[in-house]
Amino acid sequence: MVSPFTVTRPTGRASSESVIRSWDESPEDAFSVELTGLLVLHGIRRPKWVPNGHDFDVEIGSFGWADRYNVGNSNPMTRRKLSVEQATDVKALIIALVEDVDVRRKIVPFSSKIARFLGSVDFQDDWTFAGD
């Protein structure tokens, strides 16, 4: 069986899930991260379009759902809390995933002939629950 994970580092592995149905059935661009020895957790990424309407950066909106069918659920009980160290490792894996050219070739809007990824990955302030 082929692993769904496309980026592997000593701290864990990451994969783009492309578009999935979130908890309320709305479409979300999702990804998964599995830190070594821990559960697979899911998150949401969104293109952040610049004024020209076709170039974009990436924004990580939220992360930490163990159940992919809960992705996007605003109830804090549905997300796992990470230590600061774990959040740092997850962030590095997400950046590695977005920077992987082979991964980007398979995912819209990265694969678009018109849209252009500008190279920035931004994280919302509350992208994960992290604490000591």
VENGI-V317068 format. One record per run of one state. SS is the DSSP state (@ for helix, = for strand, . for the rest). FROM is the first residue (numbers start at 0). LEN is the number of residues. If there is no record, write none. Layout:
ss=SS from=FROM len=LEN
ss=SS from=FROM len=LEN
This chain:
ss=. from=0 len=6
ss== from=6 len=3
ss=. from=9 len=2
ss== from=11 len=10
ss=. from=21 len=5
ss== from=26 len=9
ss=. from=35 len=4
ss== from=39 len=10
ss=. from=49 len=5
ss== from=54 len=11
ss=. from=65 len=2
ss=@ from=67 len=3
ss=. from=70 len=5
ss=@ from=75 len=3
ss== from=78 len=1
ss=. from=79 len=1
ss== from=80 len=3
ss=@ from=83 len=16
ss=. from=99 len=1
ss=@ from=100 len=4
ss=. from=104 len=11
ss== from=115 len=8
ss=. from=123 len=5
ss== from=128 len=3
ss=. from=131 len=1
